[in-house]
Amino acid sequence: MRVLIFFITLLTLTLGCSSESDSMSGGGEDIGIKDSLSTEPNASEHPLHKLNLPKGFKISVFGEVENARSLAISPSGVVYVGNRNGGKVYALKDSDANGVADEKYLLASGLKMPNGVAFKDGALYVAEVSKIWKFDNIERQLKAPDKPKLIYDEYPTESHHGWKYIAFGPDGKLYVPVGAPCNICKSEQPVFASITRMNADGTNMEIVAEGVRNTVGFDWNPNTRELWFTDNGRDHMGDNYPPCELNRLQTDGQHFGYPYCHGGDIADPEFGAQRPCSDFERPVWNFGAHTAPLGMKFYRGDMFPTEYNGDVLVAQHGSWNRSKKVGYRVMRVHIEGNRATSAEVFIDGWLEDIGQDQWGRPVDILEMPDGSILLSDDYAGLVYRITYN
């Protein structure tokens, strides 16, 4: 009898573990499921030794999140992570302040490309392709969030370049880009290929920048409060054209060239005859074609050497259709007097030179209160922490 009771108990425990694992693994509308990290992420499982950093810098694993994309942080230090392919939103906590997340929460699933996350006044904002959701008082209920509030649902439903990066500006408004619904086209709807903004409650949506093919990262210059943003160049103009861009919005309503002009002086072969490049704002910096710059941040902290202060760090996701791959790295753009003067590789090594295999693809950059940097990687499913000693 004791043997029978033992096996029944063992079977019950086994089935219970299977059910918990299934609930975390995907699908449905799971809300507030906590993934308790009984052990910290094992950096030895990932080839961090292949990464090249400047002398004095170190990279480690902060947390493991499938398809990790956009990052946001709350004043209490909770890091929020959106993803594009999994339809989920996560929260990471480093409760013992050792630089590694030891708690992970699945806040929502079943969403359509919830790439963008932002935090303001105790609320988490999440962007789907056509909708913006608001989770009020999120940090009081990480284990079981209340149903979010839909604050806006009038963005286009097209998925092509439909995933969104979102962030609150110095004006307290939420900035939301809308990518072009194609590789190259001229849409009759002005909201396509634009950057928009709205009040925190979803009212008064307006277009602030036009001719932006696909930005998945932006930040405000801490000195001028101007919006700077990356933009991915079009495809099918060869391996080396057109460049991807870093742009600066100085006045509402500026037009940055798409679909007529690329890189400031390259007329599009299909639409360039309709308007000259002189009609549009020039980029502040041109990156290599197909490097796919996504997240970017002005460095404001005091952990890195002083010469980094005010420079821009840019995550290059990397090419997908070039004969020889490029990107797959983090760039440092030097800023002097509100101008980009030069650029250099800050971190690389995710792309193997021999064989052209990649094991990671950088996406977004987030500065932490201590001056360290978090970097998401949707291919490796990681959030890295970059420090300097």
C-alpha positions as CSV (number, residue, x, y, z in Angstrom):
1,M,0.0,0.0,0.0
2,R,2.8,2.4,0.9
3,V,4.4,1.7,-2.5
4,L,1.1,2.4,-4.3
5,I,0.6,5.7,-2.4
6,F,4.2,6.7,-3.3
7,F,3.7,6.2,-7.0
8,I,0.3,8.0,-7.0
9,T,2.0,11.0,-5.2
10,L,4.9,11.0,-7.7
11,L,2.5,10.9,-10.7
12,T,0.5,13.8,-9.2
13,L,3.6,15.9,-8.8
14,T,4.8,15.1,-12.3
15,L,1.5,16.1,-13.9
16,G,1.5,19.3,-11.8
17,C,4.9,20.3,-13.1
18,S,3.9,19.6,-16.7
19,S,0.8,21.8,-16.4
20,E,2.9,24.7,-15.0
21,S,5.4,24.4,-17.8
22,D,2.7,24.3,-20.5
23,S,1.1,27.5,-19.1
24,M,4.4,29.4,-19.6
25,S,5.2,28.0,-23.0
26,G,2.8,29.9,-25.1
27,G,-0.5,30.9,-26.6
28,G,-3.8,32.0,-25.2
29,E,-4.4,35.1,-23.1
30,D,-2.2,34.3,-20.1
31,I,-1.8,37.3,-17.8
32,G,0.5,37.7,-14.9
33,I,2.2,34.3,-14.9
34,K,5.4,34.5,-12.8
35,D,8.4,32.7,-14.1
36,S,10.4,32.2,-10.9
37,L,14.1,32.1,-11.7
38,S,15.3,29.8,-9.0
39,T,18.8,30.1,-10.5
40,E,20.2,33.1,-12.3
41,P,20.8,33.0,-16.0
42,N,23.9,30.9,-16.8
43,A,26.2,33.0,-18.9
44,S,28.3,30.0,-19.7
45,E,25.6,28.7,-22.0
46,H,26.1,31.7,-24.3
47,P,29.3,32.5,-26.2
48,L,29.9,35.9,-24.7
49,H,33.6,35.3,-25.1
50,K,33.2,35.9,-28.9
51,L,32.1,39.5,-28.3
52,N,34.6,42.3,-28.8
53,L,34.4,45.3,-26.5
54,P,36.7,48.3,-25.8
55,K,39.2,47.9,-23.0
56,G,37.6,48.1,-19.6
57,F,34.1,47.1,-20.7
58,K,32.4,43.9,-19.7
59,I,29.2,42.2,-21.0
60,S,27.1,39.7,-19.0
61,V,23.7,38.2,-19.2
62,F,21.1,40.2,-17.2
63,G,18.1,38.0,-18.1
64,E,16.7,35.5,-20.6
65,V,13.6,36.5,-22.5
66,E,12.4,34.9,-25.7
67,N,12.6,37.2,-28.7
68,A,13.6,40.2,-26.5
69,R,12.9,43.4,-28.3
70,S,12.1,46.9,-26.8
71,L,13.1,47.8,-23.3
72,A,11.7,50.2,-20.7
73,I,12.4,50.8,-17.0
74,S,10.4,52.1,-14.1
75,P,11.7,54.4,-11.4
76,S,11.9,51.4,-9.0
77,G,14.1,49.5,-11.5
78,V,11.7,47.0,-13.0
79,V,12.7,46.3,-16.6
80,Y,9.9,45.7,-19.1
81,V,10.5,43.7,-22.3
82,G,8.3,43.5,-25.4
83,N,8.7,41.0,-28.2
84,R,7.6,40.8,-31.8
85,N,7.2,37.1,-32.7
86,G,5.9,35.7,-29.4
87,G,3.1,38.1,-28.7
88,K,4.2,38.5,-25.1
89,V,5.3,41.2,-22.6
90,Y,7.6,40.5,-19.7
91,A,8.9,42.2,-16.6
92,L,12.4,41.5,-15.1
93,K,13.5,42.3,-11.5
94,D,16.9,42.3,-10.1
95,S,15.7,42.1,-6.5
96,D,19.2,41.6,-4.9
97,A,20.8,44.4,-7.0
98,N,23.6,42.1,-8.3
99,G,23.2,43.0,-11.9
100,V,21.3,39.9,-12.9
101,A,17.5,39.5,-13.0
102,D,16.2,36.9,-10.5
103,E,12.5,37.4,-11.1
104,K,10.6,37.2,-14.4
105,Y,6.9,37.8,-15.0
106,L,4.8,37.2,-18.0
107,L,2.4,40.1,-18.0
108,A,0.5,39.4,-21.2
109,S,0.4,37.1,-24.2
110,G,-1.7,36.6,-27.4
111,L,-1.0,40.1,-28.5
112,K,-0.1,41.1,-32.1
113,M,3.5,42.1,-32.3
114,P,3.8,43.9,-28.9
115,N,7.2,45.2,-29.7
116,G,6.9,48.6,-28.0
117,V,6.8,49.2,-24.2
118,A,7.0,52.5,-22.3
119,F,6.5,53.5,-18.6
120,K,5.0,56.6,-17.2
121,D,3.4,57.5,-13.8
122,G,3.1,54.0,-12.6
123,A,1.6,52.6,-15.8
124,L,3.0,50.3,-18.5
125,Y,2.1,51.2,-22.0
126,V,2.3,48.4,-24.7
127,A,2.0,48.9,-28.4
128,E,0.5,46.3,-30.7
129,V,0.4,46.9,-34.5
130,S,-2.8,49.0,-34.4
131,K,-3.5,49.5,-30.6
132,I,-2.0,51.1,-27.5
133,W,-2.7,49.5,-24.2
134,K,-2.2,50.9,-20.7
135,F,-1.6,48.7,-17.6
136,D,-2.3,51.0,-14.6
137,N,-0.5,50.4,-11.3
138,I,1.4,47.6,-12.9
139,E,4.1,47.2,-10.2
140,R,1.5,46.5,-7.6
141,Q,0.2,43.5,-9.6
142,L,3.1,41.9,-11.5
143,K,1.9,38.5,-10.5
144,A,-1.7,39.1,-11.7
145,P,-2.2,42.3,-13.6
146,D,-5.7,43.8,-14.1
147,K,-7.1,43.9,-17.5
148,P,-5.3,46.7,-19.4
149,K,-7.1,49.8,-20.7
150,L,-7.3,50.4,-24.5
151,I,-6.3,54.0,-25.1
152,Y,-6.0,54.0,-28.9
153,D,-7.0,51.6,-31.6
154,E,-6.9,53.6,-34.9
155,Y,-3.4,52.8,-36.2
156,P,-3.3,50.8,-39.5
157,T,-3.5,47.0,-39.1
158,E,-0.9,46.2,-41.8
159,S,1.9,44.1,-40.3
160,H,4.6,45.0,-42.8
161,H,6.8,47.4,-40.7
162,G,3.8,47.5,-38.3
163,W,5.6,46.7,-35.1
164,K,6.2,49.8,-33.0
165,Y,8.8,51.3,-30.8
166,I,7.2,53.7,-28.3
167,A,8.6,56.2,-25.8
168,F,7.5,59.3,-23.8
169,G,9.2,62.5,-24.8
170,P,10.2,65.5,-22.6
171,D,6.8,67.0,-23.4
172,G,5.1,64.1,-21.6
173,K,3.6,62.8,-24.8
174,L,3.8,59.3,-26.2
175,Y,5.6,59.0,-29.5
176,V,4.6,56.2,-31.8
177,P,6.0,55.5,-35.3
178,V,4.0,54.0,-38.2
179,G,6.2,52.2,-40.7
180,A,5.7,52.1,-44.5
181,P,3.4,49.1,-45.4
182,C,5.9,47.9,-48.1
183,N,9.5,48.0,-49.1
184,I,9.0,51.1,-51.3
185,C,5.6,52.7,-52.1
186,K,3.7,55.9,-51.9
187,S,0.7,55.5,-49.6
188,E,-2.4,57.7,-49.8
189,Q,-2.7,57.5,-46.0
190,P,-0.4,60.2,-44.5
191,V,0.0,58.2,-41.3
192,F,2.2,55.6,-43.0
193,A,5.9,56.3,-42.9
194,S,5.6,58.8,-40.1
195,I,6.2,59.4,-36.4
196,T,3.1,60.4,-34.4
197,R,2.5,61.5,-30.9
198,M,-0.4,61.6,-28.5
199,N,-1.4,62.5,-25.0
200,A,-0.8,59.9,-22.3
201,D,-4.5,59.1,-22.3
202,G,-4.5,58.4,-26.1
203,T,-6.1,61.7,-27.2
204,N,-4.9,64.2,-29.7
205,M,-2.9,62.0,-32.0
206,E,-0.9,64.0,-34.5
207,I,1.8,63.4,-37.0
208,V,5.1,65.1,-36.2
209,A,7.5,63.7,-38.8
210,E,7.0,62.4,-42.4
211,G,9.0,60.4,-44.8
212,V,10.3,57.9,-42.2
213,R,10.3,54.5,-43.7
214,N,10.8,52.4,-40.6
215,T,12.1,53.7,-37.3
216,V,12.4,51.2,-34.4
217,G,14.3,53.4,-32.0
218,F,14.6,57.0,-30.9
219,D,15.7,59.2,-28.1
220,W,15.9,62.9,-27.2
221,N,19.1,64.8,-27.1
222,P,19.5,65.7,-23.4
223,N,20.9,69.1,-24.3
224,T,18.6,70.3,-27.0
225,R,15.5,68.1,-26.3
226,E,15.3,67.3,-30.0
227,L,14.1,63.9,-31.2
228,W,16.8,61.7,-32.9
229,F,15.8,58.5,-34.5
230,T,17.1,55.6,-36.6
231,D,15.6,54.7,-40.0
232,N,16.0,51.5,-42.0
233,G,16.8,52.0,-45.7
234,R,14.8,50.3,-48.5
235,D,15.8,47.0,-50.0
236,H,16.5,45.8,-53.5
237,M,18.9,48.5,-54.6
238,G,21.9,46.3,-54.3
239,D,24.3,45.4,-51.5
240,N,25.6,48.9,-50.8
241,Y,22.7,51.2,-51.4
242,P,20.9,53.0,-49.9
243,P,22.3,53.8,-46.5
244,C,20.4,53.4,-43.2
245,E,20.1,56.6,-41.4
246,L,20.3,58.5,-38.1
247,N,18.0,61.6,-38.2
248,R,17.1,64.6,-36.1
249,L,13.7,66.3,-35.8
250,Q,14.1,70.0,-35.2
251,T,10.7,71.2,-36.2
252,D,7.3,69.4,-36.2
253,G,6.3,68.4,-39.7
254,Q,9.7,67.9,-41.2
255,H,9.9,65.4,-44.1
256,F,12.8,62.9,-44.2
257,G,12.6,61.8,-47.8
258,Y,10.9,58.4,-48.1
259,P,9.9,57.2,-50.7
260,Y,11.6,59.9,-52.9
261,C,15.1,60.2,-51.5
262,H,17.4,58.1,-49.4
263,G,20.5,59.1,-47.4
264,G,20.1,62.7,-48.2
265,D,21.2,62.6,-51.8
266,I,20.1,59.3,-53.5
267,A,17.0,59.6,-55.7
268,D,14.8,56.6,-55.5
269,P,14.7,54.7,-58.9
270,E,10.9,54.5,-58.7
271,F,9.8,57.7,-57.0
272,G,12.8,60.0,-57.2
273,A,11.7,61.9,-60.3
274,Q,8.6,63.2,-58.4
275,R,10.5,65.3,-55.9
276,P,14.1,66.4,-55.5
277,C,16.3,65.4,-52.5
278,S,16.7,69.2,-51.7
279,D,13.0,69.1,-50.5
280,F,13.9,67.0,-47.5
281,E,15.9,66.9,-44.3
282,R,19.3,65.3,-44.6
283,P,20.3,62.6,-42.1
284,V,22.8,63.6,-39.4
285,W,24.6,60.3,-40.1
286,N,24.4,57.6,-42.7
287,F,25.2,54.0,-41.7
288,G,26.0,51.2,-44.1
289,A,23.2,49.7,-46.2
290,H,21.2,46.9,-44.7
291,T,22.9,47.3,-41.2
292,A,19.3,47.8,-39.8
293,P,19.9,50.3,-37.0
294,L,17.1,49.9,-34.4
295,G,17.4,51.0,-30.8
296,M,19.5,54.1,-29.9
297,K,20.3,56.1,-26.8
298,F,22.2,59.1,-25.9
299,Y,24.6,58.1,-23.0
300,R,23.8,60.2,-20.0
301,G,25.4,58.1,-17.2
302,D,28.6,58.4,-15.2
303,M,29.8,54.7,-15.3
304,F,31.4,54.9,-18.7
305,P,34.5,57.1,-19.4
306,T,33.6,60.8,-19.6
307,E,34.2,60.9,-23.4
308,Y,31.1,58.7,-23.9
309,N,28.8,61.3,-22.3
310,G,26.4,62.7,-24.9
311,D,27.4,60.1,-27.6
312,V,24.8,57.9,-29.2
313,L,24.9,54.1,-28.9
314,V,23.0,52.3,-31.7
315,A,22.0,48.7,-32.0
316,Q,22.4,47.3,-35.5
317,H,20.1,44.3,-36.0
318,G,21.9,43.2,-39.1
319,S,21.1,42.4,-42.7
320,W,18.7,39.7,-44.0
321,N,19.1,39.9,-47.8
322,R,22.6,41.1,-48.5
323,S,25.0,38.8,-50.3
324,K,27.5,39.2,-47.4
325,K,25.9,40.0,-44.0
326,V,26.6,43.3,-42.2
327,G,25.6,44.8,-39.0
328,Y,25.0,42.5,-36.0
329,R,26.8,45.0,-33.7
330,V,26.5,48.1,-31.5
331,M,27.8,51.4,-32.9
332,R,29.0,54.5,-31.1
333,V,28.3,57.8,-32.8
334,H,30.3,60.7,-31.6
335,I,28.3,63.9,-31.0
336,E,29.8,67.4,-31.0
337,G,27.8,70.6,-30.9
338,N,24.5,68.7,-31.8
339,R,26.2,67.1,-34.8
340,A,27.3,63.6,-35.5
341,T,31.0,63.8,-36.4
342,S,32.1,60.1,-36.6
343,A,31.1,56.6,-35.8
344,E,32.9,53.4,-34.7
345,V,32.1,49.9,-33.6
346,F,31.4,49.6,-29.9
347,I,30.6,45.9,-29.7
348,D,30.7,43.2,-32.3
349,G,31.1,39.4,-32.5
350,W,27.6,38.2,-32.9
351,L,28.3,37.5,-36.6
352,E,31.0,35.0,-37.5
353,D,33.3,36.2,-40.2
354,I,33.9,32.7,-41.5
355,G,30.7,31.0,-42.5
356,Q,28.6,34.2,-42.0
357,D,26.6,32.6,-39.2
358,Q,25.1,34.8,-36.5
359,W,24.3,33.8,-32.9
360,G,22.7,37.1,-31.9
361,R,21.0,40.2,-33.2
362,P,21.0,43.4,-31.1
363,V,17.7,45.3,-30.9
364,D,17.3,47.9,-28.2
365,I,19.4,49.9,-25.7
366,L,18.4,51.0,-22.2
367,E,20.5,53.0,-19.7
368,M,20.2,51.9,-16.1
369,P,20.3,54.2,-13.0
370,D,23.9,53.1,-12.2
371,G,25.1,54.1,-15.7
372,S,25.3,50.5,-17.1
373,I,23.6,49.6,-20.3
374,L,21.1,46.9,-21.1
375,L,21.0,45.5,-24.6
376,S,18.2,43.2,-25.9
377,D,18.8,40.4,-28.4
378,D,15.8,38.9,-30.1
379,Y,17.8,36.1,-31.8
380,A,19.6,34.8,-28.7
381,G,16.6,35.5,-26.5
382,L,18.8,37.5,-24.1
383,V,19.1,40.9,-22.3
384,Y,22.7,41.8,-21.8
385,R,24.3,44.1,-19.2
386,I,27.3,46.2,-20.2
387,T,29.5,47.7,-17.5
388,Y,32.8,49.6,-17.3
389,N,35.4,49.2,-14.6
